[in-house]
């Protein structure tokens, strides 16, 4: 296969939370009281917005990183991520590839550094490239 077909052109982070300011407030409250929330949210966001460490990590990928919430996922995309959210999906010229599922994201335990390492592992495992 042509290597350009395996190059990631966009990452999609699908949160196990609904979109909107009210829902963001609920997620922050869950973080404050250590109530189980979205494991992807705990990697990317703190109580008051996006984590600085995450912002630096996201910018280092060199590709757009888009956020989706569970209420924004259409049926076609749901077929890619399955029933368990959160998830991380890579878009290439050849299509979409599930990189990390809910189980892999929960193992990151809110760590941006751990997320980055696991993401790199999954990119390599699927023979994709992230420049």
Steps between C-alpha positions, in 0.01 A plus 500: 500500500613852423659649818292817462192284554634404847587854613267639766345825383274559802436361846147485638450477873154370588403581858261296711311818584242716330585835340416836654592730786263338748648157431854641537398630843372155596827343385703753704289420805572129453873578488476714812336221700702218337185343356555281197469708189642481152859369509586699186369819665732437795797485260416813302318725745528615858240674714521826306566397142764340286817398683813691395690172474231365268505814285874458443455130425213564259697766313802268467303248294518724194149409386159639591349350815122523507268430791170316475256423778280192517190700400683623186590154367293391201414139424777459241769620741347298785574189293871588524519579873253239617283530808774576748620854528730687526712422197776645284471463123755577229392624161717412201441528127395134511238554772453497876692279744417442866823571690394485863183369659355565845716233663826643360402853602409398854849350540647848446357598840470865396867528399577693182845341486356151526239585237771618260699178547197278451388699196843460343488126568158462336601710198801272447297183563256598225788590263389862480720810510454818699742772390 
